[in-house]
Amino acid sequence: MTINNTIVKSQDSSCPHDKKVNCGNCRLNTICLPISLHIDDIDRLNSIIQRGKPLQKGDYLYRANDPFDSVYAIRSGAVKAMTISDNGEEQVTGFYLPGEVVGMDGIGDNRYTNSVIALETASVCEIPFNRMEELSLQIPNLQRHFFQLMSREITQDQQVITLLSKSSAEERIAALLLSISSRNSRRQLSANAFRLPMSRTDIGNYLGLTIETVSRIFTRLQKQDVITVDKKEIVINEMDKLRSIANGEADH
């Protein structure tokens, strides 16, 4: 994983893009898998998961309107989801980090509604949905966990709506940084120091801001010593202040 690379290396010296990784030894299995899953059930799940070669930056995992057949767990790197508007403009709809699942947008109509593109070198676990359904019937804990993943996806969609409803650019950017911070923490990585896998342009597109506004807000937050910015490297110095800004409570 390239996000917060030094921390990852100290936790796990194996290559995160290694195809030989399986569900039993993957360092993200506590996020992807139900904690109560029996070792035999993990082996059964592992037998249906496909691990292809890593995606390179700019590679498509799948495109909008492709037939839906699988969901994908991000094992390393990061990807973005996007749609194309009627006038041909790209709209970023989400960023996905290791341990998170993409592809559920295809369940409803049996076609993916988003395109998903690698933001950097990324490896994924492909889970064929028909096999997943079969296995879920045999392993109730897996079915429950999959429903939980779907619920998390819905919650994230609601959070995006809340994020975009925030009145100021500063609030939106603060909320995005807090989201990445909490997701890093869930993966037992640093909540205060991390690398943004996405560009300023992608951040602006996602938040409905110009790249100039994004850069200006990062500079302002750094001058206030709320964060330290070094290109894509972010250090949150004042977590409470960042929360206050995201909630519209800080004095500007």
C-alpha positions as a Markdown table, in Angstrom:
| # | Residue | x | y | z |
|---|---|---|---|---|
| 1 | Met | 0.0 | 0.0 | 0.0 |
| 2 | Thr | 1.4 | 3.4 | -0.9 |
| 3 | Ile | -0.8 | 5.4 | 1.5 |
| 4 | Asn | 1.3 | 6.0 | 4.6 |
| 5 | Asn | 4.0 | 3.7 | 3.3 |
| 6 | Thr | 6.4 | 3.9 | 6.2 |
| 7 | Ile | 3.8 | 2.7 | 8.7 |
| 8 | Val | 2.7 | -0.1 | 6.5 |
| 9 | Lys | 6.2 | -1.4 | 6.0 |
| 10 | Ser | 6.8 | -1.6 | 9.7 |
| 11 | Gln | 3.6 | -3.6 | 10.2 |
| 12 | Asp | 4.0 | -6.0 | 7.2 |
| 13 | Ser | 7.2 | -6.6 | 5.2 |
| 14 | Ser | 5.4 | -8.6 | 2.6 |
| 15 | Cys | 4.5 | -7.0 | -0.7 |
| 16 | Pro | 0.8 | -5.8 | -0.5 |
| 17 | His | 0.4 | -6.5 | -4.2 |
| 18 | Asp | 1.5 | -10.2 | -3.8 |
| 19 | Lys | -1.0 | -12.5 | -5.6 |
| 20 | Lys | 0.0 | -15.3 | -3.2 |
| 21 | Val | -1.8 | -13.5 | -0.4 |
| 22 | Asn | -5.0 | -15.3 | 0.7 |
| 23 | Cys | -7.9 | -14.5 | 3.0 |
| 24 | Gly | -6.2 | -16.4 | 5.8 |
| 25 | Asn | -3.0 | -14.3 | 5.9 |
| 26 | Cys | -4.2 | -11.0 | 4.4 |
| 27 | Arg | -3.6 | -8.2 | 6.9 |
| 28 | Leu | -7.0 | -6.7 | 6.0 |
| 29 | Asn | -9.0 | -9.8 | 6.8 |
| 30 | Thr | -10.3 | -8.3 | 10.0 |
| 31 | Ile | -12.0 | -5.6 | 7.9 |
| 32 | Cys | -13.1 | -7.6 | 4.9 |
| 33 | Leu | -14.2 | -10.8 | 6.7 |
| 34 | Pro | -16.6 | -11.5 | 9.6 |
| 35 | Ile | -14.5 | -11.9 | 12.8 |
| 36 | Ser | -16.5 | -15.0 | 13.7 |
| 37 | Leu | -15.8 | -16.8 | 10.3 |
| 38 | His | -14.4 | -20.3 | 10.9 |
| 39 | Ile | -11.0 | -21.2 | 9.3 |
| 40 | Asp | -12.7 | -23.8 | 7.1 |
| 41 | Asp | -15.2 | -21.2 | 5.9 |
| 42 | Ile | -12.3 | -18.8 | 5.2 |
| 43 | Asp | -10.8 | -21.5 | 3.0 |
| 44 | Arg | -14.0 | -21.9 | 1.1 |
| 45 | Leu | -14.3 | -18.1 | 0.6 |
| 46 | Asn | -10.7 | -18.0 | -0.5 |
| 47 | Ser | -11.3 | -20.6 | -3.1 |
| 48 | Ile | -13.7 | -18.4 | -5.1 |
| 49 | Ile | -11.7 | -15.2 | -4.9 |
| 50 | Gln | -9.7 | -14.2 | -7.9 |
| 51 | Arg | -6.6 | -12.1 | -7.7 |
| 52 | Gly | -5.3 | -10.7 | -11.0 |
| 53 | Lys | -2.2 | -8.7 | -11.6 |
| 54 | Pro | -2.2 | -5.2 | -10.0 |
| 55 | Leu | -3.8 | -2.3 | -11.7 |
| 56 | Gln | -1.6 | 0.5 | -12.7 |
| 57 | Lys | -2.5 | 4.2 | -12.3 |
| 58 | Gly | -5.2 | 5.1 | -14.8 |
| 59 | Asp | -6.3 | 1.5 | -15.4 |
| 60 | Tyr | -10.0 | 0.7 | -15.3 |
| 61 | Leu | -11.3 | -1.9 | -12.9 |
| 62 | Tyr | -14.6 | -1.8 | -14.7 |
| 63 | Arg | -16.6 | 0.8 | -16.7 |
| 64 | Ala | -20.1 | 2.1 | -16.4 |
| 65 | Asn | -22.6 | -0.1 | -18.2 |
| 66 | Asp | -20.3 | -3.1 | -18.1 |
| 67 | Pro | -22.3 | -6.3 | -17.1 |
| 68 | Phe | -22.3 | -6.8 | -13.4 |
| 69 | Asp | -20.6 | -10.0 | -12.3 |
| 70 | Ser | -18.3 | -9.3 | -9.4 |
| 71 | Val | -17.7 | -7.1 | -6.4 |
| 72 | Tyr | -14.1 | -6.1 | -5.6 |
| 73 | Ala | -12.2 | -5.7 | -2.3 |
| 74 | Ile | -9.3 | -3.2 | -2.5 |
| 75 | Arg | -6.3 | -4.9 | -1.1 |
| 76 | Ser | -3.7 | -2.2 | -1.7 |
| 77 | Gly | -3.5 | 1.2 | -3.3 |
| 78 | Ala | -6.6 | 3.3 | -4.0 |
| 79 | Val | -9.2 | 3.7 | -6.7 |
| 80 | Lys | -11.8 | 6.4 | -7.6 |
| 81 | Ala | -15.4 | 5.9 | -8.8 |
| 82 | Met | -16.7 | 8.2 | -11.4 |
| 83 | Thr | -19.6 | 8.8 | -13.8 |
| 84 | Ile | -19.8 | 10.8 | -17.0 |
| 85 | Ser | -22.6 | 13.4 | -17.2 |
| 86 | Asp | -24.8 | 13.9 | -20.2 |
| 87 | Asn | -22.6 | 16.6 | -21.5 |
| 88 | Gly | -19.5 | 14.4 | -21.2 |
| 89 | Glu | -18.0 | 15.8 | -18.0 |
| 90 | Glu | -16.4 | 13.5 | -15.4 |
| 91 | Gln | -17.9 | 13.5 | -11.9 |
| 92 | Val | -15.9 | 11.7 | -9.2 |
| 93 | Thr | -18.4 | 9.9 | -6.9 |
| 94 | Gly | -16.1 | 8.3 | -4.4 |
| 95 | Phe | -12.6 | 7.2 | -3.3 |
| 96 | Tyr | -11.9 | 3.7 | -2.0 |
| 97 | Leu | -9.0 | 2.6 | 0.2 |
| 98 | Pro | -7.7 | -0.8 | 1.2 |
| 99 | Gly | -10.3 | -3.0 | 3.0 |
| 100 | Glu | -13.2 | -1.3 | 1.2 |
| 101 | Val | -15.5 | -2.9 | -1.4 |
| 102 | Val | -16.5 | -1.5 | -4.8 |
| 103 | Gly | -18.9 | -2.8 | -7.4 |
| 104 | Met | -22.1 | -2.9 | -5.4 |
| 105 | Asp | -23.5 | -0.2 | -7.7 |
| 106 | Gly | -24.1 | -3.0 | -10.2 |
| 107 | Ile | -26.3 | -5.2 | -8.1 |
| 108 | Gly | -29.6 | -3.4 | -8.8 |
| 109 | Asp | -29.7 | -3.4 | -12.6 |
| 110 | Asn | -27.0 | -6.0 | -13.3 |
| 111 | Arg | -24.8 | -3.3 | -14.8 |
| 112 | Tyr | -22.3 | -1.1 | -13.1 |
| 113 | Thr | -23.4 | 2.5 | -12.9 |
| 114 | Asn | -19.9 | 3.9 | -12.1 |
| 115 | Ser | -16.5 | 3.5 | -13.7 |
| 116 | Val | -13.7 | 2.6 | -11.3 |
| 117 | Ile | -10.1 | 3.7 | -12.0 |
| 118 | Ala | -6.9 | 3.1 | -10.2 |
| 119 | Leu | -5.4 | 6.3 | -8.6 |
| 120 | Glu | -2.1 | 4.5 | -8.1 |
| 121 | Thr | -0.8 | 0.9 | -8.3 |
| 122 | Ala | -3.6 | -1.1 | -6.7 |
| 123 | Ser | -4.4 | -4.8 | -6.2 |
| 124 | Val | -7.9 | -6.1 | -5.8 |
| 125 | Cys | -9.7 | -9.3 | -4.8 |
| 126 | Glu | -12.4 | -10.1 | -7.3 |
| 127 | Ile | -15.4 | -11.9 | -5.7 |
| 128 | Pro | -17.8 | -13.4 | -8.4 |
| 129 | Phe | -21.2 | -12.4 | -7.2 |
| 130 | Asn | -23.0 | -15.6 | -8.1 |
| 131 | Arg | -20.4 | -17.7 | -6.2 |
| 132 | Met | -20.7 | -15.3 | -3.3 |
| 133 | Glu | -24.5 | -15.8 | -3.2 |
| 134 | Glu | -24.0 | -19.6 | -3.1 |
| 135 | Leu | -21.5 | -19.4 | -0.4 |
| 136 | Ser | -23.6 | -16.9 | 1.7 |
| 137 | Leu | -26.4 | -19.4 | 1.8 |
| 138 | Gln | -24.0 | -22.0 | 3.3 |
| 139 | Ile | -22.3 | -19.6 | 5.7 |
| 140 | Pro | -24.9 | -17.3 | 7.5 |
| 141 | Asn | -22.1 | -15.2 | 9.0 |
| 142 | Leu | -20.8 | -14.3 | 5.5 |
| 143 | Gln | -24.3 | -13.3 | 4.3 |
| 144 | Arg | -24.7 | -11.1 | 7.4 |
| 145 | His | -21.3 | -9.5 | 6.8 |
| 146 | Phe | -22.1 | -8.8 | 3.2 |
| 147 | Phe | -25.3 | -7.0 | 4.2 |
| 148 | Gln | -23.2 | -5.0 | 6.6 |
| 149 | Leu | -20.9 | -4.0 | 3.8 |
| 150 | Met | -23.9 | -2.9 | 1.7 |
| 151 | Ser | -25.2 | -0.9 | 4.7 |
| 152 | Arg | -21.8 | 0.8 | 5.0 |
| 153 | Glu | -21.9 | 1.7 | 1.3 |
| 154 | Ile | -25.3 | 3.3 | 1.8 |
| 155 | Thr | -24.0 | 5.2 | 4.8 |
| 156 | Gln | -21.0 | 6.4 | 2.9 |
| 157 | Asp | -23.4 | 7.7 | 0.1 |
| 158 | Gln | -25.4 | 9.6 | 2.8 |
| 159 | Gln | -22.1 | 11.0 | 4.1 |
| 160 | Val | -21.2 | 12.3 | 0.6 |
| 161 | Ile | -24.6 | 14.0 | 0.4 |
| 162 | Thr | -24.0 | 15.6 | 3.8 |
| 163 | Leu | -20.4 | 16.5 | 2.7 |
| 164 | Leu | -21.6 | 18.3 | -0.5 |
| 165 | Ser | -24.4 | 20.1 | 1.4 |
| 166 | Lys | -21.8 | 21.9 | 3.6 |
| 167 | Ser | -21.8 | 25.6 | 2.8 |
| 168 | Ser | -18.1 | 26.4 | 2.7 |
| 169 | Ala | -15.2 | 25.0 | 0.8 |
| 170 | Glu | -13.2 | 24.8 | 4.1 |
| 171 | Glu | -15.9 | 22.7 | 5.7 |
| 172 | Arg | -15.9 | 20.2 | 2.8 |
| 173 | Ile | -12.2 | 19.8 | 2.7 |
| 174 | Ala | -12.0 | 19.4 | 6.5 |
| 175 | Ala | -14.7 | 16.8 | 6.4 |
| 176 | Leu | -12.9 | 14.8 | 3.6 |
| 177 | Leu | -9.7 | 14.8 | 5.6 |
| 178 | Leu | -11.5 | 13.6 | 8.6 |
| 179 | Ser | -13.1 | 10.8 | 6.6 |
| 180 | Ile | -9.7 | 9.6 | 5.3 |
| 181 | Ser | -8.3 | 9.9 | 8.8 |
| 182 | Ser | -11.1 | 7.7 | 10.3 |
| 183 | Arg | -10.8 | 5.1 | 7.5 |
| 184 | Asn | -7.0 | 4.9 | 8.1 |
| 185 | Ser | -7.6 | 4.4 | 11.8 |
| 186 | Arg | -10.0 | 1.5 | 11.0 |
| 187 | Arg | -7.1 | -0.1 | 9.1 |
| 188 | Gln | -4.9 | 0.4 | 12.2 |
| 189 | Leu | -2.8 | 3.1 | 10.4 |
| 190 | Ser | -2.1 | 6.6 | 11.6 |
| 191 | Ala | -5.2 | 8.8 | 11.8 |
| 192 | Asn | -2.9 | 11.9 | 11.9 |
| 193 | Ala | -0.4 | 11.3 | 9.2 |
| 194 | Phe | -1.2 | 9.9 | 5.7 |
| 195 | Arg | -0.7 | 10.3 | 2.0 |
| 196 | Leu | -3.6 | 11.5 | -0.1 |
| 197 | Pro | -3.8 | 9.1 | -3.1 |
| 198 | Met | -6.0 | 11.5 | -5.1 |
| 199 | Ser | -5.0 | 14.6 | -7.0 |
| 200 | Arg | -6.1 | 18.1 | -6.0 |
| 201 | Thr | -8.1 | 18.1 | -9.3 |
| 202 | Asp | -10.0 | 14.9 | -8.2 |
| 203 | Ile | -10.6 | 16.4 | -4.7 |
| 204 | Gly | -12.1 | 19.5 | -6.4 |
| 205 | Asn | -14.2 | 17.5 | -8.7 |
| 206 | Tyr | -15.5 | 15.3 | -5.9 |
| 207 | Leu | -16.3 | 18.3 | -3.6 |
| 208 | Gly | -17.6 | 20.6 | -6.3 |
| 209 | Leu | -14.7 | 23.0 | -6.0 |
| 210 | Thr | -12.1 | 24.4 | -8.3 |
| 211 | Ile | -8.5 | 23.2 | -8.0 |
| 212 | Glu | -7.5 | 26.8 | -7.1 |
| 213 | Thr | -10.0 | 26.7 | -4.2 |
| 214 | Val | -8.7 | 23.4 | -3.0 |
| 215 | Ser | -5.1 | 24.6 | -3.0 |
| 216 | Arg | -6.1 | 27.8 | -1.3 |
| 217 | Ile | -7.9 | 26.0 | 1.5 |
| 218 | Phe | -4.9 | 23.6 | 2.1 |
| 219 | Thr | -2.6 | 26.6 | 2.3 |
| 220 | Arg | -5.0 | 28.4 | 4.7 |
| 221 | Leu | -5.3 | 25.3 | 7.0 |
| 222 | Gln | -1.5 | 25.0 | 7.0 |
| 223 | Lys | -1.1 | 28.7 | 7.9 |
| 224 | Gln | -3.5 | 28.1 | 10.8 |
| 225 | Asp | -1.3 | 25.1 | 11.8 |
| 226 | Val | -4.4 | 22.8 | 11.7 |
| 227 | Ile | -2.5 | 20.6 | 9.2 |
| 228 | Thr | 0.9 | 20.3 | 7.6 |
| 229 | Val | 1.0 | 19.8 | 3.9 |
| 230 | Asp | 3.9 | 18.5 | 1.8 |
| 231 | Lys | 2.5 | 17.8 | -1.7 |
| 232 | Lys | 0.3 | 14.7 | -1.0 |
| 233 | Glu | 1.5 | 14.1 | 2.5 |
| 234 | Ile | -0.8 | 15.3 | 5.2 |
| 235 | Val | -0.3 | 15.6 | 8.9 |
| 236 | Ile | -3.2 | 16.7 | 11.1 |
| 237 | Asn | -1.8 | 18.8 | 13.9 |
| 238 | Glu | -5.1 | 19.9 | 15.5 |
| 239 | Met | -7.8 | 17.2 | 15.1 |
| 240 | Asp | -10.3 | 19.0 | 17.3 |
| 241 | Lys | -9.9 | 22.2 | 15.3 |
| 242 | Leu | -10.3 | 20.3 | 12.1 |
| 243 | Arg | -13.6 | 18.8 | 13.4 |
| 244 | Ser | -14.8 | 22.2 | 14.4 |
| 245 | Ile | -14.1 | 23.5 | 10.9 |
| 246 | Ala | -15.9 | 20.5 | 9.4 |
| 247 | Asn | -18.9 | 21.2 | 11.6 |
| 248 | Gly | -19.0 | 24.9 | 10.7 |
| 249 | Glu | -18.1 | 25.8 | 14.3 |
| 250 | Ala | -14.7 | 27.4 | 13.9 |
| 251 | Asp | -14.0 | 31.1 | 13.7 |
| 252 | His | -12.6 | 31.9 | 10.3 |
